[in-house]
Amino acid sequence: MALARRLLPLFLRRGGPLPRLTPARALSTAALPADAPAADEDDDAITIKGVRISGRPLYMDMQATTPVDPRVLDAMLPFYLSQYGNPHSRTHLYGWESDAAVETARAQVASLVGADPREIFFTSGATECNNIAVKGAMHFYRDRRRHVITTQTEHKCVLDSCRHLQQEGFDVTYLPVRPDGLVDLAQLRDAIRPDTGLVSVMAVNNEIGVVQPLEEIGRLCRETGVHFHTDAAQALGKIPIDVNQMGIGLMSLSAHKIYGPKGVGALYLRRRPRIRVEPQMSGGGQERGIRSGTVPTPLVVGFGAACEIASREMDYDERRVSALQRRLLDGIRARVDDVVINGSMEHRYSGNLNLSFAYVEGESLLMGLKEVAVSSGSACTSASLEPSYVLRALGVDEDMAHTSIRFGIGRFTTEAEVDRATELTVHQVLKLREMSPLYEMAKAGIDIKSIQWSQH
C-alpha cells in the first residue's frame, strides 16, 4: 500500500475533498453477541434498497467476488496514474512499457496453471471466456463435430452457450451428476460419440464448491480425441492446476475470484496439439485475433499480481480457510440439528460451504442474516426465487433447496467473523424454527412427506 500512502499528501496539497475515512473494523459486526445491536443506529446505520442495517455487514460471499488484495492494488496504480499508455501503441515509450507489463502479467497467469504464456488470451472475464470456448470451438470445427457434452450443474453462461448451439442445430448432452455433485465418469465415457467436439465440465462448482476429477476427465478426452474445456474461475489460485497433467485444452479464468480486479479474465487455449476457436467479436485483432479490443493494462497487471501472490500463498490460504470452515461448520452443528451439507465434503474446495437448514424458509433466513453478506446460490441467478438448479440436479428436495445458504470463506476472513456468522445463523435458524409448525411436527415423530395437504 506504499503508493496509496504516497498519494494522500497530493490530495491534501490540492485541497480537494476527501472521502470520509472510517476504519473497516469499526464497522465490523464480528465481535458482538447475536442478540446485541451491531452498532449505534444513529451513527452507523445504513439504509439501502429499503433494508436498514446497523453498520456494514461482515462479508462471507467469496464465491460471488473477492476484495482486491492491497498488494494487487499497489501493482495496478502506476498504470492508472503515470504509465497509462495503450499497450498496442508501438511507436513510443508509453506503449512499450504498457505492452511489457501486459506480457509480464501473461507470464504470471500462465505460470500459475503450468501453461505457456502464448496460450493465455486476456478477455473481460470468465463469462466471455466460456462463450469463446464453447461457441467458438464448436463453430470452428462445425463441419466434423456437431456434439457437445456438459453437465447439469455448469455455470449459466455455459448452459446458455450450449442452448445457443442447440438452436443452431448442434446436439448437446447435459449429463446428470451424482448426489455428491460429481460427474460419473462411466456416464461421460458412454456419452462420447464420434462427432463429439467438446466436453465442458466446471473445475470447482460456484454454488457447492465440489471439485471435479479433472485429471480423469482429461485422460478420457485425450483417449477419445475430444477437446476438454473447464470453467476454472472458482478453482484458480485455490486448488493446484496443471493444464498438461490434467489434459485441459481450453480453460476459463477470472481475476476477481482471486483477489484481483473485476472486468478481466483469461482464456487458456492449448497450442500443441493446437485447438482453434472462431472469435466471437470483431475488431482490431488484438490478442492474436482471438479477442479484439484494447487490453486494459491496469486490470491485466492486477490479474498477474493476484496470480503471483496465489502461487506463493495457495498452500497457506488453503490450510487457514480449511480451519475456518471446520470452525464454522462445527459451531453451527453443535447447536442446530437437521443441517445438511450440499455436495461432497471429500472432494470440495473448503472456502465454499453450502448448507441447507430443514424446516426453515430460505428467504426468511437470508433476510434475518442482514448483518452477514451471504448468498443462497450463484450471484448470477440469486435474484430468482426459484430453487437452485444446481441443488435440484443433486436430487435435493425443493423445500431443502429453498433453505440453502452458501458461506464463502477467503484470505481475509477472520475467526471473529466466522464466530459472529455462526452466532447469527444459529440465532436466526432457532428463531424461525420456533415459529415453524413443520419443525414441531417433525420433532413429534410425524413424517412430513407422508402428509396429504388439502387446499381450501
RODO-2510 file (C-alpha; in nm, 4 decimals, decimal comma):
residues 456
     n   res          X          Y          Z
     1     m     0,0000     0,0000     0,0000
     2     a     0,3061     0,2235    -0,0272
     3     l     0,1890     0,4038    -0,3413
     4     a    -0,1568     0,4624    -0,1953
     5     r     0,0059     0,6270     0,1090
     6     r     0,2200     0,8489    -0,1132
     7     l    -0,0886     0,9729    -0,2984
     8     l    -0,2617     1,1006     0,0149
     9     p    -0,0363     1,4117     0,0561
    10     l    -0,1097     1,5030    -0,3073
    11     f    -0,4819     1,5177    -0,2358
    12     l    -0,4173     1,7223     0,0786
    13     r    -0,1949     1,9750    -0,1036
    14     r    -0,4516     2,0225    -0,3794
    15     g    -0,7215     2,0913    -0,1229
    16     g    -0,9676     1,8546    -0,2891
    17     p    -1,2458     1,6916    -0,0924
    18     l    -1,1536     1,3715     0,0818
    19     p    -1,3961     1,0862     0,1389
    20     r    -1,4978     1,0124     0,4947
    21     l    -1,2456     0,7576     0,6151
    22     t    -1,3809     0,5066     0,8637
    23     p    -1,1716     0,2133     0,9884
    24     a    -1,3075    -0,1038     0,8299
    25     r    -1,3072    -0,2965     1,1558
    26     a    -1,5025    -0,0202     1,3310
    27     l    -1,7950    -0,1145     1,1096
    28     s    -1,7457    -0,4881     1,1580
    29     t    -2,0150    -0,6739     1,3471
    30     a    -1,7827    -0,9617     1,4267
    31     a    -1,7265    -0,9077     1,7987
    32     l    -2,0893    -0,8697     1,9090
    33     p    -2,3273    -1,1312     2,0505
    34     a    -2,6122    -1,2384     1,8242
    35     d    -2,8845    -1,0563     2,0172
    36     a    -2,6915    -0,7304     2,0638
    37     p    -2,7188    -0,4277     1,8340
    38     a    -2,4244    -0,4252     1,5941
    39     a    -2,3558    -0,0531     1,6201
    40     d    -2,5131     0,2739     1,7291
    41     e    -2,8146     0,3071     1,4989
    42     d    -2,7855     0,6853     1,4747
    43     d    -2,4163     0,6880     1,3861
    44     d    -2,3576     0,3936     1,1548
    45     a    -2,7000     0,2763     1,0368
    46     i    -2,7196     0,2186     0,6614
    47     t    -3,0368     0,2025     0,4537
    48     i    -3,0046     0,0661     0,1022
    49     k    -3,2723    -0,0878    -0,1220
    50     g    -3,5214    -0,0500     0,1609
    51     v    -3,3166    -0,2548     0,4069
    52     r    -3,1831    -0,0884     0,7233
    53     i    -2,8744    -0,2406     0,8818
    54     s    -2,6545    -0,1178     1,1648
    55     g    -2,3134    -0,0825     1,0030
    56     r    -2,1577    -0,2714     0,7144
    57     p    -2,2210    -0,6475     0,7283
    58     l    -1,9314    -0,8890     0,7527
    59     y    -1,8506    -1,0391     0,4140
    60     m    -1,8875    -1,4125     0,3528
    61     d    -1,9755    -1,4280    -0,0158
    62     m    -1,6322    -1,5012    -0,1600
    63     q    -1,7699    -1,7088    -0,4483
    64     a    -1,9528    -1,4022    -0,5804
    65     t    -1,6406    -1,1857    -0,5687
    66     t    -1,3354    -1,1238    -0,3527
    67     p    -1,1886    -0,7988    -0,2205
    68     v    -0,8849    -0,6706    -0,4078
    69     d    -0,5649    -0,7610    -0,2256
    70     p    -0,3831    -0,4342    -0,1329
    71     r    -0,0685    -0,5710    -0,2983
    72     v    -0,2646    -0,6110    -0,6213
    73     l    -0,3860    -0,2522    -0,5995
    74     d    -0,0284    -0,1327    -0,5466
    75     a     0,0762    -0,3075    -0,8678
    76     m    -0,2140    -0,1526    -1,0613
    77     l    -0,1964     0,2125    -0,9549
    78     p     0,1081     0,3217    -1,1636
    79     f    -0,0743     0,2123    -1,4797
    80     y    -0,3624     0,4453    -1,3972
    81     l    -0,1514     0,7448    -1,2973
    82     s     0,1760     0,7584    -1,4913
    83     q     0,2292     0,4544    -1,7128
    84     y    -0,1070     0,4898    -1,8875
    85     g    -0,0093     0,4099    -2,2441
    86     n    -0,2060     0,1885    -2,4787
    87     p    -0,0229    -0,1471    -2,4905
    88     h    -0,0922    -0,1651    -2,8656
    89     s     0,0868     0,1667    -2,9380
    90     r     0,4155     0,0588    -3,0977
    91     t     0,5802     0,3974    -3,1584
    92     h     0,6653     0,5374    -2,8141
    93     l     0,7693     0,4588    -2,4581
    94     y     0,4198     0,4701    -2,3095
    95     g     0,3022     0,1904    -2,5340
    96     w     0,6204    -0,0119    -2,4925
    97     e     0,6109    -0,0112    -2,1114
    98     s     0,2401    -0,0998    -2,1055
    99     d     0,2998    -0,3818    -2,3537
   100     a     0,5860    -0,5131    -2,1381
   101     a     0,3599    -0,5040    -1,8305
   102     v     0,0874    -0,6977    -2,0147
   103     e     0,3356    -0,9653    -2,1217
   104     t     0,4695    -0,9942    -1,7662
   105     a     0,1131    -1,0458    -1,6411
   106     r     0,0529    -1,3036    -1,9151
   107     a     0,3536    -1,4997    -1,7901
   108     q     0,2320    -1,4751    -1,4287
   109     v    -0,1117    -1,6151    -1,5187
   110     a     0,0445    -1,8905    -1,7306
   111     s     0,2859    -1,9896    -1,4541
   112     l     0,0023    -2,0488    -1,2059
   113     v    -0,1601    -2,3109    -1,4326
   114     g     0,1516    -2,4625    -1,5914
   115     a     0,0878    -2,3100    -1,9345
   116     d     0,2974    -2,1360    -2,1995
   117     p     0,2365    -1,7557    -2,1910
   118     r     0,1470    -1,7743    -2,5617
   119     e    -0,1528    -1,9893    -2,4618
   120     i    -0,3105    -1,7138    -2,2466
   121     f    -0,5555    -1,4659    -2,4033
   122     f    -0,6975    -1,1797    -2,1971
   123     t    -1,0721    -1,1165    -2,2005
   124     s    -1,3285    -0,9255    -1,9944
   125     g    -1,3954    -1,2210    -1,7638
   126     a    -1,4894    -1,5866    -1,7350
   127     t    -1,8313    -1,5396    -1,8989
   128     e    -1,6679    -1,4170    -2,2181
   129     c    -1,4118    -1,6976    -2,1973
   130     n    -1,6871    -1,9571    -2,1701
   131     n    -1,8665    -1,8112    -2,4711
   132     i    -1,5484    -1,8146    -2,6815
   133     a    -1,4558    -2,1660    -2,5688
   134     v    -1,7947    -2,3317    -2,6151
   135     k    -1,9364    -2,1464    -2,9154
   136     g    -1,6021    -2,0547    -3,0722
   137     a    -1,4616    -2,4083    -3,0689
   138     m    -1,7780    -2,5720    -3,1999
   139     h    -1,8179    -2,3116    -3,4736
   140     f    -1,4602    -2,3694    -3,5892
   141     y    -1,4994    -2,7493    -3,6061
   142     r    -1,8635    -2,7489    -3,7169
   143     d    -1,8007    -2,9486    -4,0348
   144     r    -1,6841    -3,2577    -3,8419
   145     r    -1,8009    -3,2052    -3,4836
   146     r    -2,1674    -3,1446    -3,4012
   147     h    -2,1985    -3,2727    -3,0441
   148     v    -2,1192    -3,1137    -2,7049
   149     i    -2,1221    -3,2768    -2,3613
   150     t    -2,1633    -3,0724    -2,0444
   151     t    -2,3219    -3,1200    -1,7014
   152     q    -2,6476    -3,0015    -1,5499
   153     t    -2,4588    -2,8089    -1,2787
   154     e    -2,2492    -2,5815    -1,5015
   155     h    -2,2498    -2,2037    -1,4720
   156     k    -2,5393    -2,0383    -1,6512
   157     c    -2,3174    -1,8883    -1,9221
   158     v    -2,2002    -2,2367    -2,0253
   159     l    -2,5545    -2,3756    -2,0236
   160     d    -2,6851    -2,0785    -2,2236
   161     s    -2,3989    -2,1104    -2,4735
   162     c    -2,4930    -2,4754    -2,5207
   163     r    -2,8589    -2,3844    -2,5711
   164     h    -2,7489    -2,1307    -2,8310
   165     l    -2,5622    -2,4072    -3,0136
   166     q    -2,8731    -2,6255    -2,9999
   167     q    -3,0670    -2,3517    -3,1760
   168     e    -2,8030    -2,3658    -3,4495
   169     g    -2,8524    -2,7400    -3,4943
   170     f    -2,5804    -2,8832    -3,2682
   171     d    -2,6559    -3,1710    -3,0311
   172     v    -2,5901    -3,1206    -2,6586
   173     t    -2,5862    -3,3855    -2,3858
   174     y    -2,6474    -3,2499    -2,0342
   175     l    -2,5028    -3,5131    -1,8016
   176     p    -2,6618    -3,5608    -1,4603
   177     v    -2,4352    -3,5612    -1,1571
   178     r    -2,4273    -3,7926    -0,8571
   179     p    -2,5904    -3,6836    -0,5273
   180     d    -2,2483    -3,5579    -0,4136
   181     g    -2,2238    -3,3322    -0,7212
   182     l    -1,9507    -3,5275    -0,9004
   183     v    -1,9620    -3,6427    -1,2610
   184     d    -1,9991    -4,0168    -1,3222
   185     l    -1,7019    -4,0984    -1,5452
   186     a    -1,8718    -4,4096    -1,6853
   187     q    -2,1683    -4,1997    -1,7959
   188     l    -1,9312    -3,9481    -1,9521
   189     r    -1,7499    -4,2199    -2,1456
   190     d    -2,0799    -4,3631    -2,2701
   191     a    -2,1980    -4,0185    -2,3838
   192     i    -1,8966    -3,9537    -2,6119
   193     r    -1,9756    -4,0024    -2,9810
   194     p    -1,7580    -3,9968    -3,2944
   195     d    -1,8806    -3,6421    -3,3665
   196     t    -1,8323    -3,5102    -3,0107
   197     g    -1,6299    -3,1908    -3,0339
   198     l    -1,6187    -3,0651    -2,6772
   199     v    -1,6590    -3,1783    -2,3178
   200     s    -1,7159    -2,8845    -2,0798
   201     v    -1,7037    -2,9549    -1,7043
   202     m    -1,6586    -2,6916    -1,4332
   203     a    -1,3490    -2,7415    -1,2163
   204     v    -1,4939    -2,6109    -0,8873
   205     n    -1,8668    -2,5518    -0,8696
   206     n    -1,9565    -2,1953    -0,7779
   207     e    -2,2590    -2,2937    -0,5660
   208     i    -2,1482    -2,6057    -0,3800
   209     g    -1,7668    -2,5998    -0,4107
   210     v    -1,7371    -2,9548    -0,5461
   211     v    -1,4044    -3,0268    -0,7198
   212     q    -1,4488    -3,2432    -1,0299
   213     p    -1,1924    -3,5144    -1,1206
   214     l    -1,0220    -3,3026    -1,3877
   215     e    -0,7291    -3,5342    -1,4470
   216     e    -0,9539    -3,8360    -1,5076
   217     i    -1,1828    -3,6357    -1,7373
   218     g    -0,8820    -3,5015    -1,9274
   219     r    -0,7381    -3,8513    -1,9700
   220     l    -1,0711    -3,9772    -2,1054
   221     c    -1,0935    -3,6877    -2,3505
   222     r    -0,7363    -3,7494    -2,4704
   223     e    -0,8118    -4,1170    -2,5305
   224     t    -1,1194    -4,0326    -2,7383
   225     g    -0,9765    -3,7310    -2,9237
   226     v    -1,2240    -3,4807    -2,7766
   227     h    -1,1332    -3,1286    -2,6646
   228     f    -1,1726    -3,0722    -2,2890
   229     h    -1,2872    -2,7318    -2,1621
   230     t    -1,3159    -2,6404    -1,7954
   231     d    -1,4534    -2,3293    -1,6314
   232     a    -1,1880    -2,2779    -1,3641
   233     a    -1,2990    -1,9358    -1,2386
   234     q    -1,3603    -2,0753    -0,8876
   235     a    -1,0546    -2,3020    -0,8963
   236     l    -0,7731    -2,0668    -0,9972
   237     g    -0,5398    -1,9962    -0,7065
   238     k    -0,7392    -2,2227    -0,4740
   239     i    -0,6551    -2,5711    -0,5962
   240     p    -0,3420    -2,6754    -0,7914
   241     i    -0,3969    -2,6670    -1,1692
   242     d    -0,1613    -2,8091    -1,4295
   243     v    -0,3110    -2,7932    -1,7785
   244     n    -0,0708    -3,0531    -1,9165
   245     q    -0,1110    -3,3071    -1,6389
   246     m    -0,4899    -3,2628    -1,6428
   247     g    -0,5206    -3,2760    -2,0218
   248     i    -0,7076    -2,9449    -2,0390
   249     g    -0,7478    -2,7978    -2,3872
   250     l    -0,9441    -2,4816    -2,3076
   251     m    -0,9886    -2,3103    -1,9720
   252     s    -1,1760    -2,0030    -1,8488
   253     l    -1,0250    -1,7850    -1,5744
   254     s    -1,1334    -1,4752    -1,3822
   255     a    -0,9369    -1,2193    -1,1809
   256     h    -1,1988    -1,1042    -0,9312
   257     k    -1,2340    -1,4518    -0,7791
   258     i    -0,8686    -1,4486    -0,6642
   259     y    -0,8434    -1,1004    -0,5052
   260     g    -0,7850    -0,9261    -0,8378
   261     p    -0,9881    -0,6565    -1,0151
   262     k    -1,3271    -0,7040    -1,1776
   263     g    -1,3553    -0,6793    -1,5540
   264     v    -1,0670    -0,9000    -1,6661
   265     g    -1,0277    -1,2714    -1,7286
   266     a    -0,8158    -1,5048    -1,9387
   267     l    -0,8775    -1,7897    -2,1783
   268     y    -0,6254    -2,0712    -2,1962
   269     l    -0,6009    -2,2276    -2,5445
   270     r    -0,3679    -2,5243    -2,5957
   271     r    -0,1028    -2,4844    -2,8666
   272     r     0,0171    -2,8468    -2,9017
   273     p    -0,1914    -3,0157    -3,0222
   274     r    -0,3382    -2,6866    -3,1327
   275     i    -0,7008    -2,6034    -3,0569
   276     r    -0,8685    -2,3420    -3,2750
   277     v    -1,1686    -2,1214    -3,1976
   278     e    -1,3764    -1,8795    -3,4005
   279     p    -1,3597    -1,5283    -3,2492
   280     q    -1,6903    -1,4090    -3,1089
   281     m    -1,6191    -1,0370    -3,1520
   282     s    -1,4953    -0,8358    -3,4500
   283     g    -1,2427    -0,5554    -3,4165
   284     g    -0,8767    -0,4693    -3,4327
   285     g    -0,7479    -0,8235    -3,3952
   286     q    -0,5846    -0,7817    -3,0539
   287     e    -0,4868    -1,0926    -2,8562
   288     r    -0,3767    -1,2574    -3,1806
   289     g    -0,7240    -1,2244    -3,3249
   290     i    -0,8958    -1,4273    -3,0530
   291     r    -1,0369    -1,1290    -2,8644
   292     s    -1,0427    -0,7842    -3,0248
   293     g    -1,0392    -0,4709    -2,8101
   294     t    -0,7784    -0,2695    -2,6226
   295     v    -0,6251    -0,4766    -2,3440
   296     p    -0,6882    -0,2880    -2,0138
   297     t    -0,3333    -0,2688    -1,8809
   298     p    -0,4116    -0,1872    -1,5139
   299     l    -0,6619    -0,4713    -1,4865
   300     v    -0,4306    -0,7200    -1,6561
   301     v    -0,1418    -0,6145    -1,4310
   302     g    -0,3687    -0,6674    -1,1300
   303     f    -0,4656    -1,0109    -1,2589
   304     g    -0,0996    -1,1046    -1,2973
   305     a    -0,0139    -0,9784    -0,9493
   306     a    -0,3050    -1,1750    -0,7999
   307     c    -0,1797    -1,4925    -0,9702
   308     e     0,1753    -1,4291    -0,8490
   309     i     0,0521    -1,3901    -0,4895
   310     a    -0,1670    -1,7002    -0,5201
   311     s     0,1245    -1,9084    -0,6447
   312     r     0,3180    -1,8218    -0,3268
   313     e     0,0353    -1,8351    -0,0735
   314     m    -0,2061    -2,1004    -0,2028
   315     d    -0,0974    -2,3687     0,0437
   316     y    -0,1131    -2,1311     0,3410
   317     d    -0,4527    -1,9948     0,2323
   318     e    -0,5911    -2,3467     0,1961
   319     r    -0,4810    -2,4524     0,5447
   320     r    -0,6221    -2,1374     0,7019
   321     v    -0,9508    -2,1435     0,5088
   322     s    -0,9919    -2,5132     0,5888
   323     a    -0,9592    -2,4441     0,9612
   324     l    -1,2145    -2,1614     0,9408
   325     q    -1,4570    -2,3850     0,7513
   326     r    -1,4343    -2,6514     1,0228
   327     r    -1,4849    -2,3822     1,2888
   328     l    -1,7989    -2,2552     1,1143
   329     l    -1,9461    -2,5994     1,0470
   330     d    -1,8725    -2,7366     1,3945
   331     g    -2,0123    -2,4210     1,5563
   332     i    -2,3419    -2,4476     1,3685
   333     r    -2,3827    -2,8246     1,4047
   334     a    -2,3128    -2,8121     1,7780
   335     r    -2,6303    -2,6073     1,8323
   336     v    -2,8559    -2,6799     1,5344
   337     d    -2,9847    -3,0192     1,4198
   338     d    -3,1068    -3,1228     1,0740
   339     v    -2,8291    -2,9368     0,8916
   340     v    -2,7362    -3,0864     0,5537
   341     i    -2,4121    -3,0209     0,3637
   342     n    -2,4801    -2,9905    -0,0078
   343     g    -2,2134    -3,1554    -0,2220
   344     s    -1,9193    -3,3796    -0,1458
   345     m    -1,7109    -3,2947     0,1604
   346     e    -1,4224    -3,5140     0,0455
   347     h    -1,3884    -3,3524    -0,2987
   348     r    -1,4531    -2,9899    -0,2134
   349     y    -1,2869    -2,6505    -0,2003
   350     s    -1,3027    -2,5687     0,1692
   351     g    -1,3805    -2,1989     0,1190
   352     n    -1,7289    -2,2889    -0,0076
   353     l    -1,9729    -2,4280     0,2484
   354     n    -2,3293    -2,4743     0,1219
   355     l    -2,5736    -2,5748     0,3959
   356     s    -2,9468    -2,6477     0,3999
   357     f    -3,1455    -2,5982     0,7209
   358     a    -3,4551    -2,8178     0,7377
   359     y    -3,7907    -2,6607     0,8351
   360     v    -3,6666    -2,3071     0,7676
   361     e    -3,7780    -2,0852     0,4793
   362     g    -3,4698    -1,9742     0,2883
   363     e    -3,5678    -1,6168     0,2032
   364     s    -3,6687    -1,5527     0,5651
   365     l    -3,3323    -1,6846     0,6816
   366     l    -3,1457    -1,4614     0,4368
   367     m    -3,3446    -1,1550     0,5446
   368     g    -3,2693    -1,2382     0,9065
   369     l    -2,8975    -1,2502     0,8277
   370     k    -2,8722    -0,8872     0,7148
   371     e    -2,5517    -0,8459     0,9146
   372     v    -2,3785    -1,1232     0,7182
   373     a    -2,3273    -1,0950     0,3423
   374     v    -2,4083    -1,4493     0,2285
   375     s    -2,5909    -1,5942    -0,0689
   376     s    -2,8490    -1,8583    -0,1448
   377     g    -2,6705    -1,9597    -0,4661
   378     s    -2,4931    -1,8158    -0,7678
   379     a    -2,4680    -1,4358    -0,7728
   380     c    -2,5705    -1,4559    -1,1385
   381     t    -2,9057    -1,6197    -1,0570
   382     s    -2,9704    -1,5192    -0,6940
   383     a    -3,2380    -1,2656    -0,7968
   384     s    -3,4618    -1,5620    -0,8848
   385     l    -3,6896    -1,7101    -0,6191
   386     e    -3,6719    -2,0484    -0,7889
   387     p    -3,4733    -2,3169    -0,6034
   388     s    -3,1153    -2,3589    -0,7221
   389     y    -3,0936    -2,5700    -1,0371
   390     v    -2,7578    -2,6983    -0,9104
   391     l    -2,9118    -2,8363    -0,5916
   392     r    -3,2060    -2,9816    -0,7828
   393     a    -2,9569    -3,1604    -1,0107
   394     l    -2,8093    -3,3214    -0,6974
   395     g    -3,1546    -3,4575    -0,6136
   396     v    -3,2082    -3,2164    -0,3223
   397     d    -3,5789    -3,1831    -0,2393
   398     e    -3,7320    -2,8498    -0,3363
   399     d    -3,8022    -2,7490     0,0233
   400     m    -3,4401    -2,8180     0,1236
   401     a    -3,3068    -2,6431    -0,1863
   402     h    -3,5038    -2,3347    -0,0787
   403     t    -3,3304    -2,3336     0,2617
   404     s    -2,9721    -2,3404     0,1364
   405     i    -2,7151    -2,0792     0,2365
   406     r    -2,3695    -2,0535     0,0797
   407     f    -2,0960    -1,9341     0,3151
   408     g    -1,7825    -1,8125     0,1363
   409     i    -1,4571    -1,8009     0,3345
   410     g    -1,1435    -1,6380     0,1994
   411     r    -0,7981    -1,4951     0,2555
   412     f    -0,9143    -1,2030     0,4700
   413     t    -1,1887    -1,3788     0,6699
   414     t    -1,1154    -1,3721     1,0441
   415     e    -1,2006    -1,6112     1,3256
   416     a    -1,4098    -1,3358     1,4855
   417     e    -1,6148    -1,3029     1,1672
   418     v    -1,6699    -1,6782     1,1492
   419     d    -1,7806    -1,6821     1,5140
   420     r    -2,0147    -1,3882     1,4557
   421     a    -2,1637    -1,5562     1,1453
   422     t    -2,2125    -1,8747     1,3481
   423     e    -2,3923    -1,6878     1,6272
   424     l    -2,6219    -1,5021     1,3898
   425     t    -2,7030    -1,8118     1,1824
   426     v    -2,7808    -2,0270     1,4860
   427     h    -2,9899    -1,7496     1,6423
   428     q    -3,1944    -1,6967     1,3248
   429     v    -3,2483    -2,0673     1,2480
   430     l    -3,3681    -2,1383     1,6020
   431     k    -3,5923    -1,8315     1,5919
   432     l    -3,7550    -1,9376     1,2650
   433     r    -3,7969    -2,2972     1,3800
   434     e    -3,9815    -2,1763     1,6905
   435     m    -4,2426    -2,0346     1,4527
   436     s    -4,2473    -2,3406     1,2234
   437     p    -4,5289    -2,5942     1,2733
   438     l    -4,3369    -2,8323     1,0440
   439     y    -4,0422    -2,8438     1,2833
   440     e    -4,2744    -2,9084     1,5760
   441     m    -4,4472    -3,1920     1,3855
   442     a    -4,1116    -3,3447     1,2840
   443     k    -3,9908    -3,3421     1,6439
   444     a    -4,3141    -3,5168     1,7410
   445     g    -4,2231    -3,8019     1,5054
   446     i    -4,4649    -3,7150     1,2227
   447     d    -4,3391    -3,7930     0,8719
   448     i    -4,3900    -3,4609     0,6945
   449     k    -4,3624    -3,6150     0,3485
   450     s    -4,6458    -3,8584     0,4188
   451     i    -4,8968    -3,5832     0,4941
   452     q    -5,1630    -3,5241     0,2276
   453     w    -5,2134    -3,1480     0,2265
   454     s    -5,5539    -3,0191     0,1156
   455     q    -5,6308    -2,6846    -0,0425
   456     h    -5,9157    -2,4604     0,0737
***
